[in-house]
């Protein structure tokens, strides 16, 4: 059974660059339900724009807590 968790992310261009270049390996966020989640930074690279990353996202995990997908909502 899959689990979906929603969170917001607001990273400046400089902060996002650390994730893009690989110097920051994991993203740690507080979800809307108050739960802290951590996932590999490679999963947010496609969302990095000229001004960084801003927006609300949905992350989906399978029954074994393996990341399935992250989507902008």
Chimera marker file (.cmm) of the C-alpha trace (Angstrom):
<marker_set name="trace">
<marker id="1" x="0.000" y="0.000" z="0.000" r="1" g="1" b="0" radius="0.5"/>
<marker id="2" x="1.443" y="3.370" z="-1.047" r="1" g="1" b="0" radius="0.5"/>
<marker id="3" x="1.669" y="6.372" z="1.251" r="1" g="1" b="0" radius="0.5"/>
<marker id="4" x="1.512" y="9.976" z="0.042" r="1" g="1" b="0" radius="0.5"/>
<marker id="5" x="2.985" y="12.837" z="2.056" r="1" g="1" b="0" radius="0.5"/>
<marker id="6" x="2.795" y="16.519" z="1.144" r="1" g="1" b="0" radius="0.5"/>
<marker id="7" x="5.380" y="19.174" z="1.943" r="1" g="1" b="0" radius="0.5"/>
<marker id="8" x="6.521" y="22.645" z="0.896" r="1" g="1" b="0" radius="0.5"/>
<marker id="9" x="9.999" y="23.489" z="-0.260" r="1" g="1" b="0" radius="0.5"/>
<marker id="10" x="11.510" y="26.949" z="-0.555" r="1" g="1" b="0" radius="0.5"/>
<marker id="11" x="15.176" y="26.903" z="-1.491" r="1" g="1" b="0" radius="0.5"/>
<marker id="12" x="17.173" y="29.820" z="-2.853" r="1" g="1" b="0" radius="0.5"/>
<marker id="13" x="19.270" y="29.392" z="-5.985" r="1" g="1" b="0" radius="0.5"/>
<marker id="14" x="22.401" y="28.971" z="-3.838" r="1" g="1" b="0" radius="0.5"/>
<marker id="15" x="20.769" y="26.379" z="-1.561" r="1" g="1" b="0" radius="0.5"/>
<marker id="16" x="19.390" y="24.413" z="-4.521" r="1" g="1" b="0" radius="0.5"/>
<marker id="17" x="22.815" y="24.413" z="-6.156" r="1" g="1" b="0" radius="0.5"/>
<marker id="18" x="24.195" y="22.361" z="-3.240" r="1" g="1" b="0" radius="0.5"/>
<marker id="19" x="21.628" y="19.656" z="-3.993" r="1" g="1" b="0" radius="0.5"/>
<marker id="20" x="22.230" y="19.856" z="-7.745" r="1" g="1" b="0" radius="0.5"/>
<marker id="21" x="26.007" y="19.543" z="-7.417" r="1" g="1" b="0" radius="0.5"/>
<marker id="22" x="25.754" y="16.698" z="-4.909" r="1" g="1" b="0" radius="0.5"/>
<marker id="23" x="27.415" y="18.425" z="-1.944" r="1" g="1" b="0" radius="0.5"/>
<marker id="24" x="24.131" y="17.941" z="-0.047" r="1" g="1" b="0" radius="0.5"/>
<marker id="25" x="23.082" y="14.301" z="-0.434" r="1" g="1" b="0" radius="0.5"/>
<marker id="26" x="19.764" y="14.257" z="1.417" r="1" g="1" b="0" radius="0.5"/>
<marker id="27" x="16.764" y="16.557" z="1.687" r="1" g="1" b="0" radius="0.5"/>
<marker id="28" x="15.073" y="16.756" z="5.093" r="1" g="1" b="0" radius="0.5"/>
<marker id="29" x="11.649" y="18.396" z="5.247" r="1" g="1" b="0" radius="0.5"/>
<marker id="30" x="8.749" y="18.653" z="7.647" r="1" g="1" b="0" radius="0.5"/>
<marker id="31" x="5.591" y="17.387" z="5.994" r="1" g="1" b="0" radius="0.5"/>
<marker id="32" x="2.201" y="19.058" z="6.321" r="1" g="1" b="0" radius="0.5"/>
<marker id="33" x="1.238" y="16.363" z="8.844" r="1" g="1" b="0" radius="0.5"/>
<marker id="34" x="4.232" y="17.328" z="11.037" r="1" g="1" b="0" radius="0.5"/>
<marker id="35" x="6.274" y="14.251" z="10.171" r="1" g="1" b="0" radius="0.5"/>
<marker id="36" x="9.953" y="14.739" z="9.291" r="1" g="1" b="0" radius="0.5"/>
<marker id="37" x="11.014" y="12.946" z="6.146" r="1" g="1" b="0" radius="0.5"/>
<marker id="38" x="14.389" y="12.469" z="4.504" r="1" g="1" b="0" radius="0.5"/>
<marker id="39" x="15.044" y="11.423" z="0.914" r="1" g="1" b="0" radius="0.5"/>
<marker id="40" x="17.963" y="11.467" z="-1.553" r="1" g="1" b="0" radius="0.5"/>
<marker id="41" x="18.599" y="14.895" z="-3.093" r="1" g="1" b="0" radius="0.5"/>
<marker id="42" x="18.747" y="13.456" z="-6.609" r="1" g="1" b="0" radius="0.5"/>
<marker id="43" x="14.932" y="13.305" z="-6.581" r="1" g="1" b="0" radius="0.5"/>
<marker id="44" x="14.534" y="17.113" z="-6.496" r="1" g="1" b="0" radius="0.5"/>
<marker id="45" x="17.089" y="18.022" z="-9.155" r="1" g="1" b="0" radius="0.5"/>
<marker id="46" x="14.484" y="18.164" z="-11.921" r="1" g="1" b="0" radius="0.5"/>
<marker id="47" x="12.567" y="20.851" z="-9.976" r="1" g="1" b="0" radius="0.5"/>
<marker id="48" x="15.498" y="23.272" z="-9.700" r="1" g="1" b="0" radius="0.5"/>
<marker id="49" x="14.950" y="26.458" z="-11.692" r="1" g="1" b="0" radius="0.5"/>
<marker id="50" x="16.806" y="29.742" z="-12.111" r="1" g="1" b="0" radius="0.5"/>
<marker id="51" x="15.572" y="31.009" z="-8.739" r="1" g="1" b="0" radius="0.5"/>
<marker id="52" x="15.928" y="27.707" z="-6.843" r="1" g="1" b="0" radius="0.5"/>
<marker id="53" x="12.966" y="25.574" z="-5.807" r="1" g="1" b="0" radius="0.5"/>
<marker id="54" x="9.670" y="26.896" z="-4.500" r="1" g="1" b="0" radius="0.5"/>
<marker id="55" x="6.358" y="25.106" z="-4.180" r="1" g="1" b="0" radius="0.5"/>
<marker id="56" x="4.272" y="22.330" z="-2.699" r="1" g="1" b="0" radius="0.5"/>
<marker id="57" x="5.131" y="18.737" z="-3.446" r="1" g="1" b="0" radius="0.5"/>
<marker id="58" x="3.747" y="15.270" z="-2.966" r="1" g="1" b="0" radius="0.5"/>
<marker id="59" x="6.070" y="12.360" z="-2.238" r="1" g="1" b="0" radius="0.5"/>
<marker id="60" x="4.883" y="8.790" z="-2.565" r="1" g="1" b="0" radius="0.5"/>
<marker id="61" x="6.365" y="5.748" z="-0.810" r="1" g="1" b="0" radius="0.5"/>
<marker id="62" x="5.527" y="2.093" z="-1.297" r="1" g="1" b="0" radius="0.5"/>
<marker id="63" x="4.700" y="-0.312" z="1.556" r="1" g="1" b="0" radius="0.5"/>
<marker id="64" x="8.435" y="-0.774" z="2.261" r="1" g="1" b="0" radius="0.5"/>
<marker id="65" x="9.029" y="3.005" z="2.511" r="1" g="1" b="0" radius="0.5"/>
<marker id="66" x="10.804" y="3.041" z="-0.853" r="1" g="1" b="0" radius="0.5"/>
<marker id="67" x="10.368" y="6.338" z="-2.692" r="1" g="1" b="0" radius="0.5"/>
<marker id="68" x="8.148" y="5.915" z="-5.750" r="1" g="1" b="0" radius="0.5"/>
<marker id="69" x="7.789" y="9.505" z="-7.006" r="1" g="1" b="0" radius="0.5"/>
<marker id="70" x="7.835" y="13.194" z="-6.138" r="1" g="1" b="0" radius="0.5"/>
<marker id="71" x="5.410" y="15.523" z="-7.901" r="1" g="1" b="0" radius="0.5"/>
<marker id="72" x="4.830" y="19.258" z="-7.748" r="1" g="1" b="0" radius="0.5"/>
<marker id="73" x="1.234" y="20.015" z="-6.735" r="1" g="1" b="0" radius="0.5"/>
<link id1="1" id2="2" r="1" g="1" b="0" radius="0.2"/>
<link id1="2" id2="3" r="1" g="1" b="0" radius="0.2"/>
<link id1="3" id2="4" r="1" g="1" b="0" radius="0.2"/>
<link id1="4" id2="5" r="1" g="1" b="0" radius="0.2"/>
<link id1="5" id2="6" r="1" g="1" b="0" radius="0.2"/>
<link id1="6" id2="7" r="1" g="1" b="0" radius="0.2"/>
<link id1="7" id2="8" r="1" g="1" b="0" radius="0.2"/>
<link id1="8" id2="9" r="1" g="1" b="0" radius="0.2"/>
<link id1="9" id2="10" r="1" g="1" b="0" radius="0.2"/>
<link id1="10" id2="11" r="1" g="1" b="0" radius="0.2"/>
<link id1="11" id2="12" r="1" g="1" b="0" radius="0.2"/>
<link id1="12" id2="13" r="1" g="1" b="0" radius="0.2"/>
<link id1="13" id2="14" r="1" g="1" b="0" radius="0.2"/>
<link id1="14" id2="15" r="1" g="1" b="0" radius="0.2"/>
<link id1="15" id2="16" r="1" g="1" b="0" radius="0.2"/>
<link id1="16" id2="17" r="1" g="1" b="0" radius="0.2"/>
<link id1="17" id2="18" r="1" g="1" b="0" radius="0.2"/>
<link id1="18" id2="19" r="1" g="1" b="0" radius="0.2"/>
<link id1="19" id2="20" r="1" g="1" b="0" radius="0.2"/>
<link id1="20" id2="21" r="1" g="1" b="0" radius="0.2"/>
<link id1="21" id2="22" r="1" g="1" b="0" radius="0.2"/>
<link id1="22" id2="23" r="1" g="1" b="0" radius="0.2"/>
<link id1="23" id2="24" r="1" g="1" b="0" radius="0.2"/>
<link id1="24" id2="25" r="1" g="1" b="0" radius="0.2"/>
<link id1="25" id2="26" r="1" g="1" b="0" radius="0.2"/>
<link id1="26" id2="27" r="1" g="1" b="0" radius="0.2"/>
<link id1="27" id2="28" r="1" g="1" b="0" radius="0.2"/>
<link id1="28" id2="29" r="1" g="1" b="0" radius="0.2"/>
<link id1="29" id2="30" r="1" g="1" b="0" radius="0.2"/>
<link id1="30" id2="31" r="1" g="1" b="0" radius="0.2"/>
<link id1="31" id2="32" r="1" g="1" b="0" radius="0.2"/>
<link id1="32" id2="33" r="1" g="1" b="0" radius="0.2"/>
<link id1="33" id2="34" r="1" g="1" b="0" radius="0.2"/>
<link id1="34" id2="35" r="1" g="1" b="0" radius="0.2"/>
<link id1="35" id2="36" r="1" g="1" b="0" radius="0.2"/>
<link id1="36" id2="37" r="1" g="1" b="0" radius="0.2"/>
<link id1="37" id2="38" r="1" g="1" b="0" radius="0.2"/>
<link id1="38" id2="39" r="1" g="1" b="0" radius="0.2"/>
<link id1="39" id2="40" r="1" g="1" b="0" radius="0.2"/>
<link id1="40" id2="41" r="1" g="1" b="0" radius="0.2"/>
<link id1="41" id2="42" r="1" g="1" b="0" radius="0.2"/>
<link id1="42" id2="43" r="1" g="1" b="0" radius="0.2"/>
<link id1="43" id2="44" r="1" g="1" b="0" radius="0.2"/>
<link id1="44" id2="45" r="1" g="1" b="0" radius="0.2"/>
<link id1="45" id2="46" r="1" g="1" b="0" radius="0.2"/>
<link id1="46" id2="47" r="1" g="1" b="0" radius="0.2"/>
<link id1="47" id2="48" r="1" g="1" b="0" radius="0.2"/>
<link id1="48" id2="49" r="1" g="1" b="0" radius="0.2"/>
<link id1="49" id2="50" r="1" g="1" b="0" radius="0.2"/>
<link id1="50" id2="51" r="1" g="1" b="0" radius="0.2"/>
<link id1="51" id2="52" r="1" g="1" b="0" radius="0.2"/>
<link id1="52" id2="53" r="1" g="1" b="0" radius="0.2"/>
<link id1="53" id2="54" r="1" g="1" b="0" radius="0.2"/>
<link id1="54" id2="55" r="1" g="1" b="0" radius="0.2"/>
<link id1="55" id2="56" r="1" g="1" b="0" radius="0.2"/>
<link id1="56" id2="57" r="1" g="1" b="0" radius="0.2"/>
<link id1="57" id2="58" r="1" g="1" b="0" radius="0.2"/>
<link id1="58" id2="59" r="1" g="1" b="0" radius="0.2"/>
<link id1="59" id2="60" r="1" g="1" b="0" radius="0.2"/>
<link id1="60" id2="61" r="1" g="1" b="0" radius="0.2"/>
<link id1="61" id2="62" r="1" g="1" b="0" radius="0.2"/>
<link id1="62" id2="63" r="1" g="1" b="0" radius="0.2"/>
<link id1="63" id2="64" r="1" g="1" b="0" radius="0.2"/>
<link id1="64" id2="65" r="1" g="1" b="0" radius="0.2"/>
<link id1="65" id2="66" r="1" g="1" b="0" radius="0.2"/>
<link id1="66" id2="67" r="1" g="1" b="0" radius="0.2"/>
<link id1="67" id2="68" r="1" g="1" b="0" radius="0.2"/>
<link id1="68" id2="69" r="1" g="1" b="0" radius="0.2"/>
<link id1="69" id2="70" r="1" g="1" b="0" radius="0.2"/>
<link id1="70" id2="71" r="1" g="1" b="0" radius="0.2"/>
<link id1="71" id2="72" r="1" g="1" b="0" radius="0.2"/>
<link id1="72" id2="73" r="1" g="1" b="0" radius="0.2"/>
</marker_set>
